[in-house]
Amino acid sequence: MAAILETKGLEKSFGSVTAAVGIDVAVDKHEVVGIIGANGAGKTTFINMVTGFVKPDRGRIFFHGRDITALSPRAVTNLGISRSFQIPQVFTSASVADNLLIALGAAERDRFSFWRPLRRKNLLESAAGQMKLFQIADFADHTAATLPQGIRKLLDIAMAVVRRPEILLLDEPTSGVSAEEKFQIMDTVMSALKAQEVTVLFVEHDMEIIARYAQRVIAFYEGTIIADGATEEVLAHEQVRKYVIGEDLRGGDSQAAPARGNGVVRIDKEAGRA
C-alpha cells in the first residue's frame, strides 16, 4: 500500500536550535499514529511542517505522492490535511452552533462570502450532524467561552473536520482535560473520526492515552526519531523508556543519548524486533 503521507529528510533549525534532523515518516490510509516525546523534542515542529505553518530547511513532504512542501497552510488544508491545536482555536463569543457554521462557511472555498448568510438549510443540517457526531449537541446554544475544556476541545476538532479531510493532525487532544474526562473525550473523538474514515496523527504526553488509542507510535528525541513501530513495542523500547517516558533503567550509565541523525529504530510490527 502506498503511503498517503510521506516525509523525506526533513530538517529545521530556529537560530542555533535544531528542531528536526532527518525526519523520515510514512503514514498509510486509516492509520492512527501517536507521536510522543518530551517538550522540545520536535513533535509540534513536525506537525507544523506537514501542515505548512513552518517550512523545512531541507527535505520534502508528499501527500498521495505530490510534493506539498512549498504549499501554504490553506492550500494544504484544501488538499485534505487538517489540524487542531493544543489551545482550541474557537470563536469564544460565538455559540457552539455558530462556530460550526462559520467553519462550514469558510470550507466552501470560492463560494465563501461575508455577505452570504450562514444560516442556510444545508449548513444548519451539516452543523447539527457534526454536533451529534461529536456529542456536543446539548451545548449548541452555549458560547464557546463558557464551555468546559473537554467540550471546547471537541468543538475545535469538530471544526477541523468539516472539510472532511483525509488526514487530521491533533496537537495534544487531552491537554487541559481532567483525568476523569480524558478517556470519554478520546472515545468520542476516535469514534467520530473512524466514522468519517480519517487518518489520524496525534501528539500526546499521556502514555495511557497513547497505549489505548494509537495503533503505531513515533517517538521523538531532540529533533530526531528514535523509534517508530507498533505501540506496545515502542513503549517498551529502552531508549523510549529512558528519554521519553522518563523511567530510570538499570544500567542507565551505558545508555548513551541517541545521536542526532543516527537513524530511527524501526520496530517490526509482527516480530516486535528492532
N, C-alpha and C positions, 0 to 999 in steps of 0.2 A: 504493500500500500504506500503510495506517495504521500509524503508529509504535507499537511495543509499549511503549516507554518515552519519555516526553517531559518536559522541564523547561522552565518558562517564567519568566524574570526572577528566577532565584534570586539572593538576596543574603544574605551572612552576615558579621558582624563579631564579633571577640573583643576587647572593650575598644576600644582605639584602632587595632587591626589589622584591616584589611579583607581577608577571605579569599575573598570571592566577590562579583562585581558582574555583574548582567545575564546570568546563565548560561542560555542557551537551547540545548538539545540535544534531538535526536530520533533514536531508535535503532530500526531495523527488525528484525524477527524474523530470526534466524540470522546477523546481522552479527557480525564480530569487530573490535572497535574498540580501538585503542591510545590511551592517554591519557599525554601527555608534558608535561614542564615541570620547571623547577628546583625545588629544595627550597623549600617555602613558596609555591609558585605557586597552590595551591588544589586540587590533584588529589585528595588524600585527603579534604579537606573536602567536595568534590563527592560522592565515594563515600559518605561518612558521612551526607550529607543524603539521598541516594537511598535508603539502607538504614535510615533512621530513627534513626540514632545521634546525629545533630545536626539540630536544627530550623532551617530558614532564617528569617531576619528578614523577608524578603519573597519572593514568588514561589510557584509551585506545582509539584508533581511529579505526573505522571499515569502510570498503568500500565493499558494497554488502555483508555484514556480515563477511568479512575476516578481521582479525586483522592485520593492516598495521603499527602499532605504531613503530616498530623497523626498518622499511624499509628505505633505503637511498632515497634521492630525485630522483635519476634516476629511481629506482625501482618503486617509487610512480607514476612518470610520465609514465612509461611503462604500468602501470595498467590502466591508463586513467584519471589521475588527473593532470592538468597543471595549470600554473600560469603566470601572468605578474607582473611586478614590478612598483613601483611608479616612478622610474627613468628608462626609457626604456632601455632594455638590447639588444642593436643592435651593429652591426659592423660598426662603424662610417665612416670608409674609404671605405666601400663597397657600391655598389648601392642597391636600394630597391630590385630589382630582385635578385641580388646575395645574399642578406641577406636571402631571402626566399629559395633560392636554398641550401644554407648552412644548414638552419633549416630542410629542406626536406631530405637532405643527411644524417644528423645526426639522423633523425627519422627512418631511415632504419635499425637501431639497428645493428644486427650482420652482415649485409651486408655492413655497412659503412666502407669506407677505404679512407685514404688521397690520395691514388694513383688512386682511381676510379674517372673518370670525373663526374662533377656535371651537365654539360650541355647536359644531355640526354633528349630524347624526353618526357619521362613520367614526369620527374621532371620539365622541362620547361613548360609543359602543366599545371601541378599542381600549379606552381608558378604563372602562368598567371591567373588561376582560383581564387587563393587567392587574388591577386591584384584586380581583378574585384569585388570579393565579398566584400572586404573592401574599395573599391572605391579609390585605390591608384595607379591604372594603369598609370595615367598620370605622375607619379613620378618614373616610373620603372628604368630609367637611372640616376636618381639623387643619389648622395652619401648621406648616412644617416645623415652625419654631417651637410648638408645644408638644411635639411627638417625643415619645421615649426613644432613646438612642437606637434600639433594635429596630423599631418601626421606621425610623429615619433611614437606617441602612437599607432596609427592604425597599423603601421608596427610591433611593438612589440607584439601586441595582435594577429595579423595575424600569426606571427611566433610561438606563443604559441599554436595555434590550428592546426598546420599542422599535428599533430599526430591524429587528430580527437578525442580529449578527451571527456569523458562523463561529467566531471566537470571542470570548469575553475574558478580560483580564481583571481580576479583583485584587485590590490592594488592601490587605488585612480586613476581610469582611466581618470579623468578630471583634475588632478593636473598639474598646469602649462599651462593649456589651457585657452585661453581668454574666457570671458563671452559670446562673440558673437559666438564662435565656439562650446561651450560645448554641446549644445543640438544636433547639427549636428553630432558631433563625437559620442555621445552616441546612437543616432538613427542608425548610421552606424554599430556600434559595436553590438547593440542588434539585429538588423535585420540579421546580418551575423551569430551571434551565434544561433538565433532561426532557421535559415535555416539549420544549422548543428546539431540541436537538443541538444545543450549543456546546462547543468545545470550550473547556474551562481551564484557565491557569490562575491559581490564586496564591498570593503571598500571605503567609501566616506564621506567627510566632508561637501559637498554641499547639503543642505537639499532640494533644488529644484530638484536636480538630483535624490536623494533618493525618493522623493514624486512622481516623474514622472515615474521612471523605476522599482522600487522594488515592488514586489508582497507581500513581507514579510520583516520585519526589525528585526534585533537582535541588541540590544543596550548594549554596554559595559560601565562599570564604575569601575575604579580602579581594573581591573583584574577579574571582575565578570560580569555576565549578569544580567541586571536589568529589561529587558523587551524583549519579543520575541512574535511576532504576526503579524497580518495584518498591513500594512504600516500606514494607517490613524489612527488606534487606538494607535499604539506605539508612533507615533509622537505627539499625543495628551496627552500621559500619563504624569502625573505631575512630576515624578522623571526624565523622559527623558527630558522634557522641561527644568527642572532646572539644571540637572547635565550634560546633553549632548548638548542640543540646546543652553542653557545659558540664558533662559528667567527668568526675575525676577517675581516670582509669589506672589500673595497676601498670607499672612500667611506663608511666607517663613521661619520664625523662627521655625515653628513647623515641618518643613520638614527636619528631620534628614537625614544625608547622609546614603545611604544604607550600611549596614554592610556586610563585606566580608562573602561569603558563606551562606547568608541568603536564597538563592534560587531565581530563576528567576521568575519574574511576567509574567506568560504566559497569553496572551490575546486571548480570544475566538474569532476565526475568523468570526463566524457568529453573535454572540450576541454582540461582541465588549466589553466584560466584562473581568476584571482581575480575 
